[in-house]
């Protein structure tokens, strides 16, 4: 009887048990059977642990729930699962967003592709929008360093151009399979990022460690998209996204752009930041958007924190103001 490599599937949940239910249901329908699912709950307050734990236990569960007790971000929560995968001898670790659903053959296809390429450390599928499956969410990532742009083919039509198998610079952490040997050499996600750009950083670190990233277009995942960052439908959530995306792209460029390309890349990104702040403020004044001030401050704070080397989870505004005044 053929023994398949064991894959640890690591799913983060934060006040999102409904999405996680769909994610787990798709995993139960997977044709790849040697799975162990680790759901890491990041301090949910919506009864997520009570609702999810029963689904991960018993003969059909094939998994466990780990409660962190606080919001440790994507990086902190994922690293909890990655450590478990390493400690327990997993052959592969699959990061999977809780609002993503794998097609039945997806994981088997990824594992097979990885097994045939000793030079490859990371493998990722085609990701489409769950609400519009004929539209790409991500199909591998590349970086135009001088323009400071990350290209993922987002929103392009899924018209057959992305059904290939090819080497790429990066893969989305929405669904990313890493070999154990690569994980041991590359290490865990960089928790300075907290959320956003940590996946691309991980892939480039894998490249620096001698591994390649492989995009497999015949493997397919559907993704709702940013359901966690939009949770609580409140106005603060887009501001949080603005903050982390602004801060972390600057960290990413400063870390990975070459010495020759770094000045232009950072200058272009700072120009975009100023333009975005002006656009948000103007829109707030003209359209009377109540969250404009919060979002503008988030962008500014992200840029300031990147310049000052303040990473990890964002501190509250009053603490930030005290910090800036003390070190200004």
C-alpha positions as CSV (number, residue, x, y, z in Angstrom):
1,X,0.0,0.0,0.0
2,X,1.4,3.3,-1.0
3,X,2.1,5.7,1.8
4,X,1.5,9.4,0.9
5,X,3.5,12.2,2.6
6,X,1.7,13.8,5.5
7,X,0.6,17.4,4.9
8,X,-0.2,19.7,7.8
9,X,-2.8,22.2,6.8
10,X,-2.6,25.3,8.8
11,X,-5.7,27.6,9.0
12,X,-6.0,30.8,11.0
13,X,-9.3,31.8,12.4
14,X,-10.2,35.1,13.9
15,X,-14.0,35.7,14.5
16,X,-14.6,33.8,11.3
17,X,-16.0,30.4,12.1
18,X,-18.6,30.5,9.2
19,X,-15.8,30.9,6.6
20,X,-13.7,28.3,8.4
21,X,-16.7,25.8,8.2
22,X,-16.7,26.0,4.4
23,X,-12.9,25.7,4.3
24,X,-13.0,22.5,6.5
25,X,-15.8,21.0,4.4
26,X,-13.7,21.4,1.2
27,X,-10.8,19.7,3.0
28,X,-13.0,16.8,3.9
29,X,-13.8,16.4,0.2
30,X,-10.1,16.4,-0.8
31,X,-8.8,13.4,-2.7
32,X,-5.6,13.7,-0.7
33,X,-6.2,11.7,2.5
34,X,-3.1,12.0,4.5
35,X,-3.9,15.4,6.0
36,X,-3.7,16.8,9.5
37,X,-5.6,20.1,9.9
38,X,-4.5,22.6,12.5
39,X,-6.9,25.5,13.1
40,X,-5.2,28.3,15.0
41,X,-7.7,30.6,16.7
42,X,-6.3,34.1,17.2
43,X,-8.3,35.1,20.2
44,X,-11.8,35.0,18.7
45,X,-14.7,36.5,20.6
46,X,-17.5,35.0,18.5
47,X,-17.7,31.5,19.9
48,X,-15.4,30.2,17.2
49,X,-13.6,27.6,19.4
50,X,-16.8,26.1,20.6
51,X,-18.2,25.8,17.1
52,X,-15.0,24.5,15.4
53,X,-13.6,22.1,17.9
54,X,-16.2,19.3,17.4
55,X,-15.5,19.4,13.6
56,X,-11.8,18.7,14.1
57,X,-12.3,15.7,16.5
58,X,-13.3,12.1,15.8
59,X,-12.5,9.8,12.8
60,X,-13.5,12.3,10.2
61,X,-11.9,15.3,11.9
62,X,-8.3,14.7,11.1
63,X,-7.2,17.8,13.0
64,X,-7.1,19.9,16.1
65,X,-7.8,23.4,17.4
66,X,-5.1,25.5,18.9
67,X,-6.2,28.6,20.8
68,X,-3.6,31.4,21.0
69,X,-5.8,33.6,23.2
70,X,-5.0,36.9,21.5
71,X,-4.6,38.2,17.9
72,X,-1.1,37.3,17.0
73,X,-1.5,38.3,13.4
74,X,-1.2,36.1,10.4
75,X,2.5,35.6,11.0
76,X,2.2,34.7,14.7
77,X,-0.7,32.4,14.2
78,X,0.7,30.6,11.2
79,X,4.0,30.1,13.0
80,X,2.2,28.3,15.8
81,X,1.0,25.7,13.2
82,X,4.3,25.6,11.4
83,X,6.1,24.8,14.6
84,X,3.7,21.9,15.2
85,X,4.3,20.6,11.7
86,X,8.0,20.6,12.3
87,X,7.8,19.0,15.7
88,X,5.6,16.2,14.6
89,X,7.5,15.3,11.4
90,X,5.2,16.6,8.7
91,X,6.5,16.3,5.2
92,X,4.7,19.4,4.0
93,X,3.0,22.4,5.5
94,X,0.1,24.0,3.7
95,X,-0.9,27.6,4.7
96,X,-4.5,28.0,3.8
97,X,-6.7,31.0,4.4
98,X,-9.9,30.3,6.3
99,X,-12.0,31.9,3.6
100,X,-10.4,29.7,0.9
101,X,-11.7,26.4,-0.4
102,X,-9.6,23.8,-2.2
103,X,-10.9,21.8,-5.1
104,X,-10.8,18.1,-4.5
105,X,-7.7,17.4,-6.5
106,X,-5.8,20.5,-5.5
107,X,-3.6,19.3,-2.7
108,X,-2.7,16.0,-4.4
109,X,-1.7,18.0,-7.5
110,X,0.5,20.3,-5.5
111,X,2.2,17.5,-3.6
112,X,2.9,15.6,-6.8
113,X,4.3,18.7,-8.5
114,X,6.6,19.3,-5.5
115,X,7.8,15.7,-5.3
116,X,9.0,15.8,-8.9
117,X,11.1,19.0,-8.4
118,X,13.9,18.6,-5.9
119,X,14.9,22.2,-6.6
120,X,11.5,23.5,-5.6
121,X,10.7,24.5,-2.0
122,X,7.3,26.2,-2.3
123,X,4.4,25.3,-4.5
124,X,1.1,27.3,-5.0
125,X,-2.1,26.9,-7.0
126,X,-4.2,29.2,-9.1
127,X,-6.4,31.2,-6.8
128,X,-9.7,32.6,-8.2
129,X,-12.3,34.8,-6.6
130,X,-15.0,32.7,-4.9
131,X,-17.7,35.1,-6.0
132,X,-16.4,35.3,-9.6
133,X,-14.5,32.1,-10.3
134,X,-13.8,33.2,-13.9
135,X,-11.5,35.9,-12.5
136,X,-8.0,35.5,-11.1
137,X,-7.2,36.4,-7.5
138,X,-3.6,35.4,-7.7
139,X,-1.6,33.3,-10.2
140,X,1.9,33.6,-8.9
141,X,3.7,36.8,-8.0
142,X,6.6,38.8,-9.5
143,X,8.2,42.1,-8.4
144,X,9.1,45.0,-10.6
145,X,11.6,46.5,-8.3
146,X,12.3,49.9,-9.9
147,X,8.5,50.5,-10.1
148,X,7.9,49.0,-6.6
149,X,5.0,47.0,-7.9
150,X,4.0,43.4,-7.0
151,X,2.2,41.7,-9.9
152,X,-0.2,38.8,-9.1
153,X,-2.4,38.9,-12.2
154,X,-5.3,39.9,-9.9
155,X,-8.7,40.4,-11.6
156,X,-7.5,39.1,-15.0
157,X,-9.9,36.7,-16.7
158,X,-9.2,33.0,-16.1
159,X,-9.1,32.3,-19.8
160,X,-6.5,29.5,-19.9
161,X,-3.4,31.6,-19.8
162,X,-2.8,30.7,-16.2
163,X,-3.2,26.9,-16.5
164,X,0.5,26.4,-16.9
165,X,3.2,25.2,-14.5
166,X,6.0,27.8,-14.1
167,X,8.7,29.1,-11.8
168,X,7.7,32.4,-10.1
169,X,9.3,34.8,-7.6
170,X,6.5,34.4,-5.1
171,X,3.3,32.7,-4.1
172,X,0.3,33.9,-2.1
173,X,0.0,32.8,1.5
174,X,-3.7,32.3,0.9
175,X,-2.7,28.7,-0.3
176,X,1.0,27.9,-0.1
177,X,2.6,24.5,0.2
178,X,6.2,24.3,1.6
179,X,8.4,21.3,1.8
180,X,9.8,20.3,5.2
181,X,13.4,20.6,4.0
182,X,12.7,24.1,2.8
183,X,10.9,25.1,6.0
184,X,13.8,23.8,8.1
185,X,16.3,25.8,6.1
186,X,14.3,29.0,5.5
187,X,12.6,29.2,8.9
188,X,9.3,30.5,10.0
189,X,7.4,33.6,8.8
190,X,8.9,36.9,9.8
191,X,6.7,38.2,12.6
192,X,7.7,41.8,12.0
193,X,5.2,41.8,9.2
194,X,2.2,40.7,11.4
195,X,0.0,40.6,8.2
196,X,0.6,41.4,4.5
197,X,3.7,40.8,2.4
198,X,5.0,38.1,4.8
199,X,4.3,35.4,2.1
200,X,6.4,37.2,-0.6
201,X,9.1,37.8,2.0
202,X,9.1,34.0,2.8
203,X,9.3,33.1,-0.8
204,X,12.3,35.3,-1.5
205,X,14.0,34.0,1.6
206,X,13.5,30.5,0.2
207,X,15.1,31.7,-3.0
208,X,18.0,33.0,-1.1
209,X,18.3,29.6,0.6
210,X,18.6,27.9,-2.7
211,X,15.0,26.9,-3.4
212,X,12.6,27.8,-6.2
213,X,8.9,28.6,-6.1
214,X,6.6,26.7,-8.5
215,X,3.2,27.9,-9.6
216,X,0.8,25.1,-10.6
217,X,-2.1,26.4,-12.6
218,X,-4.1,23.1,-12.8
219,X,-4.4,23.1,-9.0
220,X,-7.2,25.5,-8.0
221,X,-8.5,27.3,-4.9
222,X,-11.4,29.7,-4.5
223,X,-10.9,32.7,-2.2
224,X,-13.5,35.1,-0.8
225,X,-10.8,37.7,-0.3
226,X,-9.9,39.9,2.7
227,X,-12.8,38.6,4.8
228,X,-10.7,38.8,8.0
229,X,-9.5,42.4,7.4
230,X,-13.1,43.5,6.7
231,X,-14.5,41.7,9.7
232,X,-16.8,43.6,12.0
233,X,-17.7,45.6,8.9
234,X,-16.5,48.6,10.8
235,X,-14.5,51.5,9.6
236,X,-11.4,50.7,11.5
237,X,-10.7,47.5,9.5
238,X,-9.8,49.2,6.2
239,X,-7.6,51.5,8.2
240,X,-5.8,48.5,9.6
241,X,-5.2,47.2,6.1
242,X,-3.9,50.6,5.0
243,X,-1.5,50.7,7.9
244,X,0.0,47.2,7.5
245,X,0.1,47.3,3.7
246,X,1.9,50.7,3.8
247,X,4.4,49.8,6.5
248,X,5.1,46.3,5.2
249,X,5.8,47.2,1.5
250,X,8.4,49.6,2.8
251,X,9.9,46.9,5.0
252,X,9.8,44.4,2.1
253,X,11.5,46.8,-0.4
254,X,14.2,47.8,2.1
255,X,14.9,44.1,2.9
256,X,14.8,42.6,-0.6
257,X,15.5,45.3,-3.2
258,X,19.1,45.4,-4.4
259,X,21.3,48.2,-3.3
260,X,21.1,49.8,-6.8
261,X,17.3,49.5,-7.0
262,X,16.3,50.3,-3.4
263,X,16.5,54.1,-3.5
264,X,14.2,54.4,-6.5
265,X,11.8,51.7,-5.3
266,X,11.4,53.4,-1.9
267,X,11.1,56.9,-3.5
268,X,8.3,55.6,-5.8
269,X,6.5,54.0,-2.9
270,X,6.7,57.1,-0.7
271,X,5.3,59.1,-3.6
272,X,2.4,56.7,-3.8
273,X,1.9,57.1,-0.1
274,X,1.6,60.9,-0.2
275,X,-0.7,60.7,-3.2
276,X,-3.0,58.2,-1.4
277,X,-3.1,60.4,1.7
278,X,-4.1,63.4,-0.4
279,X,-6.7,61.4,-2.2
280,X,-8.3,60.1,1.0
281,X,-8.4,63.5,2.6
282,X,-9.9,65.1,-0.5
283,X,-12.5,62.3,-0.8
284,X,-13.4,62.8,2.9
285,X,-13.9,66.5,2.5
286,X,-15.9,66.3,-0.7
287,X,-17.9,63.1,0.0
288,X,-17.9,63.6,3.8
289,X,-16.6,60.1,4.5
290,X,-16.4,59.7,8.2
291,X,-13.5,57.2,8.1
292,X,-11.2,59.4,6.0
293,X,-9.3,60.8,8.9
294,X,-8.7,57.4,10.3
295,X,-7.5,55.9,7.0
296,X,-5.3,58.9,6.3
297,X,-3.7,58.6,9.7
298,X,-3.2,54.8,9.2
299,X,-1.2,55.5,6.0
300,X,0.9,58.1,7.6
301,X,1.5,56.0,10.7
302,X,2.5,53.1,8.5
303,X,5.1,55.2,6.8
304,X,6.4,56.6,10.0
305,X,6.6,53.2,11.7
306,X,8.5,51.8,8.8
307,X,11.0,54.6,8.9
308,X,11.5,54.2,12.7
309,X,11.7,50.4,12.5
310,X,8.5,49.8,14.5
311,X,7.1,46.5,13.4
312,X,4.9,43.7,14.6
313,X,1.4,44.5,15.8
314,X,0.3,48.1,15.5
315,X,0.2,50.1,18.7
316,X,-2.8,52.3,19.4
317,X,-2.8,55.9,18.2
318,X,-2.2,57.5,21.6
319,X,0.8,55.3,22.3
320,X,2.1,56.0,18.9
321,X,1.9,59.8,19.4
322,X,3.7,59.5,22.7
323,X,6.4,57.4,21.0
324,X,6.9,59.9,18.2
325,X,7.1,62.8,20.6
326,X,9.6,61.1,22.8
327,X,11.9,60.2,19.9
328,X,11.2,63.1,17.6
